[in-house]
Amino acid sequence: MAGKAVEITDSNFESTVLQADKPALVDFWAAWCQPCRAIAPIVEELAAEYADRVVVGKLDVDANRDTAVKYGIQAIPTLLIVKNGKEADRIVGRADKAVLASKLDSLL
């Protein structure tokens, strides 16, 4: 799936994100969320540009409530950056690509 954001679910969050051997960027979103739709192309661009270095995924909060609740996601979009199984950073709301890229670069 190189170059495309992977679908993250309650059932694969641990194996795909927490146990990843590289940092992970998870976009918590919902289909009805306008700002989520605005940030989606940026997430896909990051997935393509960081394909070999970062796991980039999207978690639909409506379909995967357990993970959203566990991480205290109260507003979407929320972008969670995880490294070595722990939350390294969190961006709530829209963020521009340069900000996200610099946060990822700092973990590589």
N, CA, C and O atoms as a GROMACS GRO file, in nm:
protein
  432
    1MET      N    1   0.081  -0.120   0.000
    1MET     CA    2   0.000   0.000   0.000
    1MET      C    3   0.085   0.126   0.000
    1MET      O    4   0.037   0.232   0.040
    2ALA      N    5   0.206   0.117  -0.042
    2ALA     CA    6   0.295   0.233  -0.041
    2ALA      C    7   0.232   0.350  -0.115
    2ALA      O    8   0.178   0.335  -0.225
    3GLY      N    9   0.241   0.465  -0.053
    3GLY     CA   10   0.193   0.584  -0.120
    3GLY      C   11   0.046   0.616  -0.099
    3GLY      O   12  -0.007   0.710  -0.158
    4LYS      N   13  -0.021   0.537  -0.014
    4LYS     CA   14  -0.162   0.564   0.012
    4LYS      C   15  -0.187   0.544   0.162
    4LYS      O   16  -0.135   0.451   0.223
    5ALA      N   17  -0.269   0.633   0.219
    5ALA     CA   18  -0.302   0.619   0.361
    5ALA      C   19  -0.377   0.487   0.381
    5ALA      O   20  -0.466   0.452   0.304
    6VAL      N   21  -0.338   0.416   0.486
    6VAL     CA   22  -0.401   0.288   0.516
    6VAL      C   23  -0.522   0.310   0.605
    6VAL      O   24  -0.528   0.406   0.682
    7GLU      N   25  -0.620   0.220   0.595
    7GLU     CA   26  -0.737   0.229   0.681
    7GLU      C   27  -0.702   0.171   0.817
    7GLU      O   28  -0.663   0.054   0.828
    8ILE      N   29  -0.717   0.252   0.920
    8ILE     CA   30  -0.690   0.208   1.056
    8ILE      C   31  -0.825   0.183   1.122
    8ILE      O   32  -0.919   0.262   1.107
    9THR      N   33  -0.835   0.072   1.196
    9THR     CA   34  -0.959   0.036   1.264
    9THR      C   35  -0.927   0.003   1.410
    9THR      O   36  -0.810  -0.007   1.449
   10ASP      N   37  -1.032  -0.014   1.490
   10ASP     CA   38  -1.011  -0.058   1.628
   10ASP      C   39  -0.930  -0.187   1.630
   10ASP      O   40  -0.844  -0.206   1.717
   11SER      N   41  -0.958  -0.277   1.536
   11SER     CA   42  -0.895  -0.408   1.541
   11SER      C   43  -0.749  -0.409   1.490
   11SER      O   44  -0.672  -0.497   1.529
   12ASN      N   45  -0.711  -0.314   1.405
   12ASN     CA   46  -0.572  -0.316   1.358
   12ASN      C   47  -0.487  -0.201   1.412
   12ASN      O   48  -0.370  -0.190   1.375
   13PHE      N   49  -0.542  -0.116   1.498
   13PHE     CA   50  -0.467  -0.001   1.549
   13PHE      C   51  -0.338  -0.044   1.617
   13PHE      O   52  -0.231   0.011   1.591
   14GLU      N   53  -0.349  -0.143   1.705
   14GLU     CA   54  -0.230  -0.186   1.778
   14GLU      C   55  -0.122  -0.239   1.685
   14GLU      O   56  -0.006  -0.198   1.694
   15SER      N   57  -0.159  -0.330   1.594
   15SER     CA   58  -0.057  -0.390   1.506
   15SER      C   59  -0.005  -0.291   1.402
   15SER      O   60   0.113  -0.295   1.369
   16THR      N   61  -0.091  -0.204   1.351
   16THR     CA   62  -0.050  -0.113   1.245
   16THR      C   63   0.021   0.012   1.297
   16THR      O   64   0.114   0.062   1.234
   17VAL      N   65  -0.024   0.062   1.411
   17VAL     CA   66   0.028   0.189   1.463
   17VAL      C   67   0.122   0.168   1.582
   17VAL      O   68   0.238   0.209   1.578
   18LEU      N   69   0.072   0.104   1.687
   18LEU     CA   70   0.151   0.093   1.810
   18LEU      C   71   0.272   0.003   1.794
   18LEU      O   72   0.376   0.027   1.856
   19GLN      N   73   0.261  -0.101   1.712
   19GLN     CA   74   0.373  -0.194   1.695
   19GLN      C   75   0.455  -0.165   1.569
   19GLN      O   76   0.542  -0.244   1.533
   20ALA      N   77   0.428  -0.054   1.503
   20ALA     CA   78   0.503  -0.020   1.382
   20ALA      C   79   0.650   0.004   1.415
   20ALA      O   80   0.683   0.052   1.523
   21ASP      N   81   0.737  -0.031   1.321
   21ASP     CA   82   0.880  -0.010   1.342
   21ASP      C   83   0.924   0.128   1.294
   21ASP      O   84   1.043   0.154   1.278
   22LYS      N   85   0.827   0.215   1.270
   22LYS     CA   86   0.854   0.354   1.230
   22LYS      C   87   0.742   0.441   1.284
   22LYS      O   88   0.639   0.389   1.326
   23PRO      N   89   0.760   0.573   1.284
   23PRO     CA   90   0.653   0.661   1.334
   23PRO      C   91   0.525   0.643   1.254
   23PRO      O   92   0.527   0.600   1.138
   24ALA      N   93   0.414   0.678   1.316
   24ALA     CA   94   0.284   0.668   1.249
   24ALA      C   95   0.208   0.800   1.266
   24ALA      O   96   0.211   0.863   1.371
   25LEU      N   97   0.139   0.838   1.160
   25LEU     CA   98   0.050   0.955   1.161
   25LEU      C   99  -0.090   0.902   1.138
   25LEU      O  100  -0.117   0.841   1.034
   26VAL      N  101  -0.179   0.924   1.233
   26VAL     CA  102  -0.316   0.875   1.222
   26VAL      C  103  -0.411   0.994   1.216
   26VAL      O  104  -0.413   1.079   1.306
   27ASP      N  105  -0.489   0.999   1.110
   27ASP     CA  106  -0.589   1.103   1.091
   27ASP      C  107  -0.723   1.050   1.142
   27ASP      O  108  -0.782   0.961   1.082
   28PHE      N  109  -0.769   1.105   1.255
   28PHE     CA  110  -0.901   1.070   1.309
   28PHE      C  111  -1.002   1.160   1.239
   28PHE      O  112  -0.994   1.282   1.249
   29TRP      N  113  -1.098   1.100   1.167
   29TRP     CA  114  -1.188   1.176   1.081
   29TRP      C  115  -1.327   1.112   1.080
   29TRP      O  116  -1.349   1.007   1.139
   30ALA      N  117  -1.420   1.180   1.011
   30ALA     CA  118  -1.554   1.125   0.986
   30ALA      C  119  -1.603   1.180   0.853
   30ALA      O  120  -1.565   1.290   0.812
   31ALA      N  121  -1.686   1.103   0.788
   31ALA     CA  122  -1.734   1.140   0.654
   31ALA      C  123  -1.811   1.272   0.653
   31ALA      O  124  -1.807   1.344   0.553
   32TRP      N  125  -1.880   1.304   0.762
   32TRP     CA  126  -1.963   1.425   0.767
   32TRP      C  127  -1.884   1.551   0.803
   32TRP      O  128  -1.938   1.661   0.801
   33CYS      N  129  -1.756   1.534   0.835
   33CYS     CA  130  -1.674   1.645   0.886
   33CYS      C  131  -1.608   1.722   0.770
   33CYS      O  132  -1.520   1.670   0.702
   34GLN      N  133  -1.652   1.846   0.750
   34GLN     CA  134  -1.599   1.928   0.641
   34GLN      C  135  -1.448   1.955   0.654
   34GLN      O  136  -1.376   1.938   0.556
   35PRO      N  137  -1.397   1.996   0.772
   35PRO     CA  138  -1.252   2.016   0.784
   35PRO      C  139  -1.172   1.887   0.760
   35PRO      O  140  -1.059   1.892   0.712
   36CYS      N  141  -1.234   1.771   0.793
   36CYS     CA  142  -1.166   1.643   0.767
   36CYS      C  143  -1.148   1.622   0.617
   36CYS      O  144  -1.044   1.575   0.572
   37ARG      N  145  -1.251   1.658   0.541
   37ARG     CA  146  -1.241   1.644   0.395
   37ARG      C  147  -1.137   1.739   0.340
   37ARG      O  148  -1.070   1.708   0.241
   38ALA      N  149  -1.123   1.855   0.403
   38ALA     CA  150  -1.024   1.953   0.356
   38ALA      C  151  -0.881   1.905   0.380
   38ALA      O  152  -0.792   1.932   0.299
   39ILE      N  153  -0.860   1.834   0.491
   39ILE     CA  154  -0.724   1.790   0.524
   39ILE      C  155  -0.688   1.657   0.456
   39ILE      O  156  -0.570   1.622   0.448
   40ALA      N  157  -0.788   1.584   0.409
   40ALA     CA  158  -0.765   1.451   0.350
   40ALA      C  159  -0.660   1.450   0.240
   40ALA      O  160  -0.574   1.362   0.239
   41PRO      N  161  -0.663   1.545   0.145
   41PRO     CA  162  -0.560   1.543   0.039
   41PRO      C  163  -0.418   1.561   0.094
   41PRO      O  164  -0.323   1.504   0.041
   42ILE      N  165  -0.404   1.640   0.201
   42ILE     CA  166  -0.273   1.660   0.263
   42ILE      C  167  -0.225   1.529   0.324
   42ILE      O  168  -0.108   1.493   0.310
   43VAL      N  169  -0.315   1.458   0.390
   43VAL     CA  170  -0.280   1.329   0.451
   43VAL      C  171  -0.235   1.232   0.342
   43VAL      O  172  -0.137   1.159   0.360
   44GLU      N  173  -0.307   1.230   0.230
   44GLU     CA  174  -0.268   1.141   0.119
   44GLU      C  175  -0.132   1.180   0.060
   44GLU      O  176  -0.052   1.092   0.026
   45GLU      N  177  -0.105   1.311   0.048
   45GLU     CA  178   0.026   1.354  -0.003
   45GLU      C  179   0.137   1.310   0.091
   45GLU      O  180   0.241   1.264   0.047
   46LEU      N  181   0.114   1.324   0.221
   46LEU     CA  182   0.215   1.280   0.319
   46LEU      C  183   0.235   1.129   0.310
   46LEU      O  184   0.347   1.080   0.323
   47ALA      N  185   0.126   1.055   0.288
   47ALA     CA  186   0.136   0.909   0.274
   47ALA      C  187   0.227   0.874   0.158
   47ALA      O  188   0.309   0.782   0.168
   48ALA      N  189   0.214   0.947   0.048
   48ALA     CA  190   0.297   0.920  -0.069
   48ALA      C  191   0.442   0.961  -0.044
   48ALA      O  192   0.535   0.887  -0.078
   49GLU      N  193   0.462   1.080   0.015
   49GLU     CA  194   0.597   1.132   0.032
   49GLU      C  195   0.676   1.060   0.141
   49GLU      O  196   0.799   1.052   0.133
   50TYR      N  197   0.608   1.007   0.240
   50TYR     CA  198   0.675   0.940   0.351
   50TYR      C  199   0.653   0.789   0.349
   50TYR      O  200   0.669   0.722   0.451
   51ALA      N  201   0.614   0.736   0.235
   51ALA     CA  202   0.572   0.596   0.222
   51ALA      C  203   0.666   0.496   0.291
   51ALA      O  204   0.618   0.404   0.357
   52ASP      N  205   0.795   0.512   0.276
   52ASP     CA  206   0.889   0.414   0.330
   52ASP      C  207   0.932   0.445   0.473
   52ASP      O  208   0.996   0.363   0.538
   53ARG      N  209   0.897   0.565   0.521
   53ARG     CA  210   0.950   0.609   0.650
   53ARG      C  211   0.847   0.627   0.760
   53ARG      O  212   0.881   0.626   0.878
   54VAL      N  213   0.720   0.643   0.722
   54VAL     CA  214   0.613   0.669   0.820
   54VAL      C  215   0.488   0.591   0.780
   54VAL      O  216   0.454   0.584   0.662
   55VAL      N  217   0.421   0.532   0.878
   55VAL     CA  218   0.290   0.472   0.854
   55VAL      C  219   0.190   0.587   0.857
   55VAL      O  220   0.180   0.658   0.958
   56VAL      N  221   0.116   0.606   0.750
   56VAL     CA  222   0.014   0.710   0.746
   56VAL      C  223  -0.121   0.642   0.729
   56VAL      O  224  -0.142   0.566   0.635
   57GLY      N  225  -0.211   0.670   0.822
   57GLY     CA  226  -0.341   0.604   0.817
   57GLY      C  227  -0.454   0.696   0.857
   57GLY      O  228  -0.433   0.805   0.911
   58LYS      N  229  -0.575   0.649   0.829
   58LYS     CA  230  -0.697   0.724   0.860
   58LYS      C  231  -0.788   0.634   0.941
   58LYS      O  232  -0.810   0.518   0.906
   59LEU      N  233  -0.843   0.690   1.050
   59LEU     CA  234  -0.934   0.615   1.134
   59LEU      C  235  -1.068   0.688   1.140
   59LEU      O  236  -1.076   0.801   1.187
   60ASP      N  237  -1.171   0.623   1.090
   60ASP     CA  238  -1.306   0.679   1.090
   60ASP      C  239  -1.362   0.666   1.232
   60ASP      O  240  -1.387   0.556   1.280
   61VAL      N  241  -1.381   0.781   1.299
   61VAL     CA  242  -1.423   0.778   1.440
   61VAL      C  243  -1.564   0.722   1.458
   61VAL      O  244  -1.595   0.667   1.564
   62ASP      N  245  -1.649   0.734   1.358
   62ASP     CA  246  -1.784   0.681   1.370
   62ASP      C  247  -1.784   0.528   1.369
   62ASP      O  248  -1.866   0.465   1.436
   63ALA      N  249  -1.694   0.470   1.293
   63ALA     CA  250  -1.688   0.324   1.280
   63ALA      C  251  -1.594   0.261   1.383
   63ALA      O  252  -1.599   0.140   1.405
   64ASN      N  253  -1.510   0.342   1.446
   64ASN     CA  254  -1.406   0.290   1.536
   64ASN      C  255  -1.402   0.372   1.665
   64ASN      O  256  -1.301   0.434   1.697
   65ARG      N  257  -1.511   0.370   1.736
   65ARG     CA  258  -1.525   0.454   1.856
   65ARG      C  259  -1.428   0.416   1.968
   65ARG      O  260  -1.382   0.503   2.042
   66ASP      N  261  -1.397   0.288   1.983
   66ASP     CA  262  -1.313   0.245   2.095
   66ASP      C  263  -1.178   0.314   2.095
   66ASP      O  264  -1.134   0.365   2.198
   67THR      N  265  -1.112   0.317   1.980
   67THR     CA  266  -0.980   0.380   1.971
   67THR      C  267  -0.992   0.530   1.991
   67THR      O  268  -0.909   0.590   2.060
   68ALA      N  269  -1.093   0.592   1.932
   68ALA     CA  270  -1.113   0.736   1.947
   68ALA      C  271  -1.133   0.772   2.094
   68ALA      O  272  -1.078   0.871   2.142
   69VAL      N  273  -1.213   0.693   2.166
   69VAL     CA  274  -1.237   0.718   2.308
   69VAL      C  275  -1.109   0.695   2.389
   69VAL      O  276  -1.075   0.774   2.477
   70LYS      N  277  -1.039   0.587   2.358
   70LYS     CA  278  -0.915   0.554   2.432
   70LYS      C  279  -0.814   0.668   2.423
   70LYS      O  280  -0.742   0.696   2.520
   71TYR      N  281  -0.807   0.734   2.309
   71TYR     CA  282  -0.711   0.842   2.291
   71TYR      C  283  -0.771   0.980   2.315
   71TYR      O  284  -0.708   1.082   2.287
   72GLY      N  285  -0.893   0.984   2.368
   72GLY     CA  286  -0.954   1.111   2.406
   72GLY      C  287  -0.977   1.205   2.289
   72GLY      O  288  -0.963   1.326   2.304
   73ILE      N  289  -1.013   1.150   2.175
   73ILE     CA  290  -1.038   1.234   2.058
   73ILE      C  291  -1.173   1.302   2.077
   73ILE      O  292  -1.277   1.236   2.078
   74GLN      N  293  -1.171   1.434   2.093
   74GLN     CA  294  -1.294   1.508   2.119
   74GLN      C  295  -1.333   1.598   2.005
   74GLN      O  296  -1.449   1.639   1.994
   75ALA      N  297  -1.239   1.630   1.919
   75ALA     CA  298  -1.268   1.714   1.803
   75ALA      C  299  -1.198   1.652   1.683
   75ALA      O  300  -1.089   1.596   1.696
   76ILE      N  301  -1.259   1.662   1.568
   76ILE     CA  302  -1.195   1.611   1.448
   76ILE      C  303  -1.190   1.723   1.344
   76ILE      O  304  -1.276   1.810   1.344
   77PRO      N  305  -1.092   1.722   1.257
   77PRO     CA  306  -0.985   1.621   1.252
   77PRO      C  307  -0.887   1.636   1.368
   77PRO      O  308  -0.855   1.747   1.410
   78THR      N  309  -0.839   1.523   1.416
   78THR     CA  310  -0.725   1.519   1.508
   78THR      C  311  -0.622   1.428   1.443
   78THR      O  312  -0.654   1.317   1.400
   79LEU      N  313  -0.500   1.477   1.437
   79LEU     CA  314  -0.390   1.398   1.381
   79LEU      C  315  -0.300   1.358   1.496
   79LEU      O  316  -0.245   1.442   1.567
   80LEU      N  317  -0.286   1.228   1.513
   80LEU     CA  318  -0.206   1.173   1.621
   80LEU      C  319  -0.076   1.120   1.560
   80LEU      O  320  -0.078   1.045   1.463
   81ILE      N  321   0.035   1.159   1.619
   81ILE     CA  322   0.164   1.106   1.575
   81ILE      C  323   0.216   1.016   1.685
   81ILE      O  324   0.229   1.057   1.800
   82VAL      N  325   0.244   0.892   1.647
   82VAL     CA  326   0.286   0.790   1.743
   82VAL      C  327   0.426   0.742   1.705
   82VAL      O  328   0.456   0.717   1.589
   83LYS      N  329   0.511   0.730   1.808
   83LYS     CA  330   0.644   0.674   1.784
   83LYS      C  331   0.674   0.576   1.898
   83LYS      O  332   0.653   0.608   2.015
   84ASN      N  333   0.723   0.460   1.862
   84ASN     CA  334   0.756   0.356   1.961
   84ASN      C  335   0.637   0.323   2.050
   84ASN      O  336   0.654   0.300   2.170
   85GLY      N  337   0.516   0.322   1.991
   85GLY     CA  338   0.398   0.283   2.065
   85GLY      C  339   0.339   0.390   2.156
   85GLY      O  340   0.242   0.364   2.227
   86LYS      N  341   0.398   0.511   2.155
   86LYS     CA  342   0.349   0.617   2.242
   86LYS      C  343   0.316   0.742   2.161
   86LYS      O  344   0.378   0.770   2.058
   87GLU      N  345   0.218   0.816   2.211
   87GLU     CA  346   0.182   0.942   2.144
   87GLU      C  347   0.299   1.039   2.153
   87GLU      O  348   0.347   1.071   2.262
   88ALA      N  349   0.344   1.086   2.037
   88ALA     CA  350   0.456   1.180   2.033
   88ALA      C  351   0.406   1.322   2.010
   88ALA      O  352   0.469   1.419   2.053
   89ASP      N  353   0.292   1.335   1.943
   89ASP     CA  354   0.237   1.467   1.913
   89ASP      C  355   0.091   1.453   1.876
   89ASP      O  356   0.045   1.344   1.841
   90ARG      N  357   0.019   1.564   1.882
   90ARG     CA  358  -0.123   1.566   1.849
   90ARG      C  359  -0.155   1.702   1.791
   90ARG      O  360  -0.119   1.805   1.849
   91ILE      N  361  -0.221   1.703   1.678
   91ILE     CA  362  -0.264   1.827   1.614
   91ILE      C  363  -0.416   1.820   1.602
   91ILE      O  364  -0.470   1.730   1.538
   92VAL      N  365  -0.485   1.915   1.664
   92VAL     CA  366  -0.630   1.918   1.659
   92VAL      C  367  -0.672   2.028   1.562
   92VAL      O  368  -0.626   2.142   1.572
   93GLY      N  369  -0.760   1.993   1.470
   93GLY     CA  370  -0.804   2.090   1.370
   93GLY      C  371  -0.717   2.086   1.247
   93GLY      O  372  -0.630   2.000   1.232
   94ARG      N  373  -0.742   2.181   1.158
   94ARG     CA  374  -0.666   2.183   1.034
   94ARG      C  375  -0.523   2.226   1.058
   94ARG      O  376  -0.495   2.316   1.137
   95ALA      N  377  -0.434   2.161   0.990
   95ALA     CA  378  -0.292   2.198   0.997
   95ALA      C  379  -0.240   2.198   0.855
   95ALA      O  380  -0.286   2.120   0.771
   96ASP      N  381  -0.144   2.284   0.827
   96ASP     CA  382  -0.093   2.282   0.691
   96ASP      C  383   0.016   2.176   0.676
   96ASP      O  384   0.074   2.129   0.774
   97LYS      N  385   0.040   2.143   0.553
   97LYS     CA  386   0.131   2.032   0.521
   97LYS      C  387   0.271   2.055   0.576
   97LYS      O  388   0.334   1.962   0.625
   98ALA      N  389   0.320   2.178   0.570
   98ALA     CA  390   0.456   2.208   0.618
   98ALA      C  391   0.470   2.178   0.767
   98ALA      O  392   0.572   2.126   0.811
   99VAL      N  393   0.367   2.212   0.844
   99VAL     CA  394   0.370   2.187   0.988
   99VAL      C  395   0.376   2.037   1.014
   99VAL      O  396   0.456   1.990   1.094
  100LEU      N  397   0.290   1.963   0.945
  100LEU     CA  398   0.288   1.818   0.964
  100LEU      C  399   0.419   1.754   0.920
  100LEU      O  400   0.472   1.667   0.989
  101ALA      N  401   0.472   1.797   0.807
  101ALA     CA  402   0.598   1.741   0.756
  101ALA      C  403   0.711   1.768   0.854
  101ALA      O  404   0.795   1.681   0.878
  102SER      N  405   0.715   1.888   0.912
  102SER     CA  406   0.824   1.919   1.004
  102SER      C  407   0.813   1.836   1.132
  102SER      O  408   0.914   1.796   1.189
  103LYS      N  409   0.690   1.809   1.177
  103LYS     CA  410   0.672   1.724   1.295
  103LYS      C  411   0.717   1.581   1.265
  103LYS      O  412   0.781   1.517   1.348
  104LEU      N  413   0.684   1.530   1.146
  104LEU     CA  414   0.728   1.396   1.108
  104LEU      C  415   0.880   1.392   1.095
  104LEU      O  416   0.944   1.300   1.144
  105ASP      N  417   0.936   1.493   1.027
  105ASP     CA  418   1.081   1.496   1.007
  105ASP      C  419   1.155   1.492   1.141
  105ASP      O  420   1.261   1.431   1.152
  106SER      N  421   1.099   1.558   1.243
  106SER     CA  422   1.166   1.564   1.373
  106SER      C  423   1.173   1.427   1.441
  106SER      O  424   1.253   1.407   1.533
  107LEU      N  425   1.089   1.333   1.396
  107LEU     CA  426   1.087   1.199   1.456
  107LEU      C  427   1.167   1.097   1.375
  107LEU      O  428   1.185   0.983   1.418
  108LEU      N  429   1.214   1.136   1.259
  108LEU     CA  430   1.286   1.041   1.173
  108LEU      C  431   1.434   1.043   1.202
  108LEU      O  432   1.510   0.969   1.139
   0.00000   0.00000   0.00000
